[in-house]
Amino acid sequence: MAVSVFTAFPMLIAIIVSWMNRRKAIDPLLIAHYDWQIRTFWVNFIVGIIGVILLWVLVGYFVLLLNQLWLVYRVAAGWYFLANDRMP
């Protein structure tokens, strides 16, 4: 998921892996982490589509920039929470 800050394709792989592992996980910490990743994907995807639609108004550039900053925050926070055995 962290590589998807630069390109979107790895995020598709990460979300598929998260969905597959979410079903198998029994540890509540891992389940919460997979849910965090899945939520991050969907919000990023929806806001990205809205940003692309708004590009013709030039507001879309700002929306896409904020979306990328939010993605960086979510990836960093997810790593922090997982490394410290905390639920996101």
N, CA, C and O of each residue as an XYZ file, in Angstrom:
352
protein
N       0.829     -1.194      0.000
C       0.000      0.000      0.000
C       0.872      1.257      0.000
O       0.479      2.274     -0.572
N       2.034      1.205      0.624
C       2.898      2.382      0.699
C       3.421      2.793     -0.683
O       3.600      3.983     -0.943
N       3.663      1.842     -1.551
C       4.163      2.160     -2.890
C       3.086      2.875     -3.701
O       3.404      3.600     -4.644
N       1.840      2.685     -3.352
C       0.749      3.288     -4.110
C       0.680      4.800     -3.927
O      -0.133      5.452     -4.582
N       1.494      5.365     -3.071
C       1.582      6.818     -2.991
C       2.124      7.364     -4.311
O       1.785      8.478     -4.709
N       2.958      6.588     -4.986
C       3.574      7.019     -6.240
C       2.813      6.540     -7.472
O       2.821      7.217     -8.500
N       2.160      5.394     -7.385
C       1.392      4.851     -8.495
C       0.246      4.014     -7.932
O       0.381      3.428     -6.859
N      -0.857      3.954     -8.630
C      -2.069      3.348     -8.078
C      -2.110      1.823     -8.185
O      -2.817      1.184     -7.406
N      -1.392      1.233     -9.103
C      -1.504     -0.211     -9.335
C      -1.192     -1.065     -8.101
O      -1.934     -2.011     -7.834
N      -0.133     -0.777     -7.338
C       0.129     -1.610     -6.152
C      -0.998     -1.576     -5.128
O      -1.153     -2.513     -4.344
N      -1.787     -0.502     -5.130
C      -2.897     -0.440     -4.183
C      -3.938     -1.508     -4.509
O      -4.561     -2.060     -3.603
N      -4.129     -1.803     -5.788
C      -5.071     -2.857     -6.165
C      -4.596     -4.213     -5.653
O      -5.395     -5.015     -5.167
N      -3.308     -4.461     -5.763
C      -2.749     -5.712     -5.246
C      -2.891     -5.760     -3.734
O      -3.267     -6.790     -3.174
N      -2.589     -4.646     -3.068
C      -2.671     -4.593     -1.604
C      -4.094     -4.816     -1.117
O      -4.303     -5.487     -0.106
N      -5.065     -4.268     -1.814
C      -6.444     -4.422     -1.355
C      -6.933     -5.847     -1.561
O      -7.704     -6.355     -0.747
N      -6.504     -6.494     -2.625
C      -6.871     -7.898     -2.844
C      -6.254     -8.771     -1.751
O      -6.922     -9.647     -1.202
N      -4.988     -8.532     -1.439
C      -4.323     -9.291     -0.371
C      -5.017     -9.024      0.967
O      -5.201     -9.949      1.759
N      -5.400     -7.785      1.226
C      -6.084     -7.447      2.479
C      -7.423     -8.167      2.580
O      -7.759     -8.705      3.635
N      -8.190     -8.182      1.490
C      -9.477     -8.867      1.510
C      -9.300    -10.366      1.747
O     -10.043    -10.972      2.519
N      -8.318    -10.953      1.081
C      -8.103    -12.402      1.244
C      -7.633    -12.736      2.659
O      -8.105    -13.706      3.251
N      -6.722    -11.952      3.200
C      -6.201    -12.224      4.531
C      -7.176    -11.826      5.635
O      -7.127    -12.391      6.727
N      -8.045    -10.884      5.378
C      -9.042    -10.445      6.366
C      -9.943    -11.610      6.753
O     -10.305    -11.759      7.920
N     -10.297    -12.417      5.794
C     -11.185    -13.558      6.061
C     -10.503    -14.638      6.889
O     -11.160    -15.342      7.656
N      -9.191    -14.772      6.739
C      -8.446    -15.813      7.440
C      -7.956    -15.375      8.817
O      -7.644    -16.218      9.659
N      -7.888    -14.087      9.050
C      -7.289    -13.571     10.287
C      -8.177    -13.858     11.490
O      -9.402    -13.758     11.420
N      -7.530    -14.217     12.593
C      -8.262    -14.421     13.849
C      -7.816    -13.432     14.922
O      -8.514    -13.236     15.916
N      -6.655    -12.811     14.720
C      -6.149    -11.821     15.662
C      -6.897    -10.501     15.458
O      -6.898     -9.974     14.346
N      -7.527     -9.956     16.491
C      -8.275     -8.696     16.338
C      -7.409     -7.531     15.843
O      -7.905     -6.645     15.147
N      -6.125     -7.530     16.198
C      -5.230     -6.475     15.724
C      -5.074     -6.535     14.209
O      -5.126     -5.503     13.540
N      -4.884     -7.728     13.666
C      -4.747     -7.867     12.214
C      -6.055     -7.566     11.491
O      -6.050     -6.968     10.415
N      -7.154     -7.973     12.072
C      -8.457     -7.671     11.469
C      -8.654     -6.161     11.397
O      -9.102     -5.640     10.376
N      -8.321     -5.461     12.474
C      -8.446     -4.001     12.481
C      -7.507     -3.368     11.455
O      -7.868     -2.388     10.804
N      -6.307     -3.924     11.309
C      -5.356     -3.386     10.333
C      -5.857     -3.599      8.902
O      -5.740     -2.699      8.070
N      -6.409     -4.767      8.611
C      -6.956     -5.017      7.278
C      -8.152     -4.106      7.010
O      -8.302     -3.586      5.904
N      -9.001     -3.911      8.016
C     -10.131     -2.997      7.852
C      -9.639     -1.575      7.571
O     -10.220     -0.859      6.755
N      -8.563     -1.174      8.256
C      -7.947      0.144      8.038
C      -7.486      0.285      6.586
O      -7.712      1.319      5.956
N      -6.842     -0.756      6.059
C      -6.373     -0.716      4.678
C      -7.534     -0.683      3.691
O      -7.497      0.061      2.712
N      -8.550     -1.475      3.943
C      -9.700     -1.517      3.041
C     -10.423     -0.169      3.039
O     -10.799      0.335      1.980
N     -10.614      0.409      4.217
C     -11.241      1.722      4.309
C     -10.395      2.787      3.598
O     -10.928      3.655      2.906
N      -9.082      2.707      3.776
C      -8.179      3.650      3.114
C      -8.329      3.557      1.601
O      -8.388      4.577      0.914
N      -8.390      2.332      1.082
C      -8.540      2.140     -0.358
C      -9.817      2.788     -0.870
O      -9.780      3.558     -1.830
N     -10.950      2.484     -0.235
C     -12.225      2.960     -0.757
C     -12.361      4.474     -0.667
O     -12.861      5.102     -1.601
N     -11.932      5.062      0.423
C     -12.010      6.518      0.537
C     -11.082      7.164     -0.489
O     -11.455      8.140     -1.141
N      -9.868      6.617     -0.633
C      -8.920      7.144     -1.613
C      -9.483      7.014     -3.029
O      -9.340      7.931     -3.838
N     -10.105      5.908     -3.325
C     -10.676      5.667     -4.650
C     -11.806      6.656     -4.951
O     -11.831      7.267     -6.019
N     -12.731      6.809     -4.017
C     -13.890      7.685     -4.232
C     -13.462      9.148     -4.334
O     -13.927      9.871     -5.215
N     -12.584      9.583     -3.442
C     -12.116     10.970     -3.502
C     -11.284     11.195     -4.767
O     -11.323     12.281     -5.346
N     -10.540     10.187     -5.196
C      -9.791     10.299     -6.440
C     -10.691     10.485     -7.632
O     -10.395     11.298     -8.508
N     -11.782      9.753     -7.689
C     -12.743      9.912     -8.793
C     -13.364     11.309     -8.756
O     -13.515     11.956     -9.792
N     -13.719     11.765     -7.562
C     -14.279     13.114     -7.435
C     -13.254     14.152     -7.889
O     -13.602     15.113     -8.576
N     -11.990     13.959     -7.505
C     -10.937     14.888     -7.926
C     -10.751     14.915     -9.426
O     -10.564     15.983    -10.009
N     -10.800     13.749    -10.062
C     -10.654     13.689    -11.521
C     -11.840     14.371    -12.203
O     -11.663     15.067    -13.203
N     -13.023     14.181    -11.678
C     -14.202     14.837    -12.250
C     -14.090     16.355    -12.113
O     -14.500     17.093    -13.008
N     -13.534     16.818    -10.991
C     -13.431     18.256    -10.749
C     -12.218     18.907    -11.419
O     -12.012     20.113    -11.286
N     -11.420     18.119    -12.135
C     -10.261     18.695    -12.811
C     -10.640     19.790    -13.802
O      -9.890     20.749    -13.977
N     -11.766     19.662    -14.435
C     -12.176     20.653    -15.425
C     -12.510     21.993    -14.774
O     -12.556     23.017    -15.457
N     -12.743     21.997    -13.466
C     -13.014     23.239    -12.742
C     -11.736     23.747    -12.062
O     -11.737     24.810    -11.441
N     -10.661     22.984    -12.184
C      -9.349     23.270    -11.598
C      -9.313     23.070    -10.088
O      -8.242     23.170     -9.489
N     -10.439     22.792     -9.459
C     -10.460     22.484     -8.038
C      -9.969     21.049     -7.825
O      -9.516     20.692     -6.738
N     -10.065     20.251     -8.860
C      -9.676     18.853     -8.781
C      -8.212     18.659     -8.428
O      -7.857     17.685     -7.764
N      -7.358     19.577     -8.865
C      -5.942     19.465     -8.523
C      -5.746     19.550     -7.011
O      -4.952     18.805     -6.438
N      -6.464     20.449     -6.383
C      -6.388     20.603     -4.933
C      -6.959     19.373     -4.233
O      -6.400     18.903     -3.242
N      -8.064     18.857     -4.744
C      -8.674     17.660     -4.164
C      -7.726     16.464     -4.287
O      -7.575     15.695     -3.338
N      -7.096     16.307     -5.435
C      -6.165     15.198     -5.632
C      -4.919     15.345     -4.764
O      -4.392     14.350     -4.266
N      -4.447     16.566     -4.579
C      -3.302     16.797     -3.690
C      -3.657     16.434     -2.253
O      -2.894     15.742     -1.578
N      -4.803     16.894     -1.789
C      -5.237     16.551     -0.427
C      -5.442     15.049     -0.272
O      -5.157     14.483      0.783
N      -5.934     14.412     -1.322
C      -6.134     12.962     -1.288
C      -4.797     12.240     -1.123
O      -4.701     11.287     -0.350
N      -3.777     12.680     -1.834
C      -2.448     12.056     -1.708
C      -1.854     12.295     -0.329
O      -1.246     11.393      0.247
N      -2.022     13.490      0.202
C      -1.525     13.776      1.555
C      -2.240     12.911      2.590
O      -1.624     12.418      3.535
N      -3.544     12.734      2.401
C      -4.312     11.895      3.305
C      -3.847     10.438      3.202
O      -3.791      9.738      4.213
N      -3.516      9.980      1.997
C      -3.017      8.620      1.809
C      -1.682      8.433      2.523
O      -1.459      7.403      3.160
N      -0.799      9.413      2.422
C       0.485      9.325      3.119
C       0.257      9.236      4.623
O       0.911      8.448      5.306
N      -0.670     10.041      5.140
C      -0.993      9.978      6.570
C      -1.512      8.593      6.955
O      -1.068      8.024      7.952
N      -2.437      8.052      6.181
C      -3.032      6.754      6.518
C      -1.996      5.635      6.488
O      -2.015      4.752      7.346
N      -1.093      5.662      5.512
C      -0.047      4.640      5.424
C       0.888      4.753      6.624
O       1.219      3.747      7.251
N       1.316      5.976      6.945
C       2.224      6.175      8.073
C       1.553      5.796      9.395
O       2.169      5.149     10.242
N       0.307      6.192      9.568
C      -0.413      5.856     10.800
C      -0.633      4.347     10.905
O      -0.516      3.778     11.990
N      -0.948      3.707      9.795
C      -1.135      2.256      9.810
C       0.135      1.523     10.200
O       0.098      0.578     10.988
N       1.259      1.958      9.649
C       2.547      1.365     10.029
C       2.821      1.576     11.512
O       3.247      0.654     12.208
N       2.576      2.792     11.994
C       2.827      3.108     13.398
C       1.976      2.229     14.316
O       2.482      1.641     15.271
N       0.706      2.149     14.021
C      -0.191      1.348     14.852
C       0.212     -0.121     14.840
O       0.252     -0.759     15.892
N       0.505     -0.656     13.683
C       0.866     -2.076     13.584
C       2.184     -2.363     14.272
O       2.319     -3.393     14.933
N       3.170     -1.468     14.131
C       4.473     -1.673     14.748
C       4.408     -1.616     16.272
O       5.207     -2.251     16.961
N       3.451     -0.851     16.789
C       3.314     -0.717     18.238
C       2.191     -1.580     18.816
O       1.771     -1.375     19.955
N       1.713     -2.533     18.038
C       0.636     -3.447     18.462
C      -0.577     -2.694     18.998
O      -1.146     -3.047     20.032
N      -0.952     -1.662     18.277
C      -2.129     -0.881     18.664
C      -3.161     -0.962     17.546
O      -2.823     -1.080     16.368
N      -4.414     -0.897     17.942
C      -5.492     -0.890     16.955
C      -5.603      0.498     16.328
O      -5.514      1.504     17.032
N      -5.794      0.557     15.028
C      -5.966      1.864     14.396
C      -7.319      2.472     14.719
O      -7.626      3.574     14.265
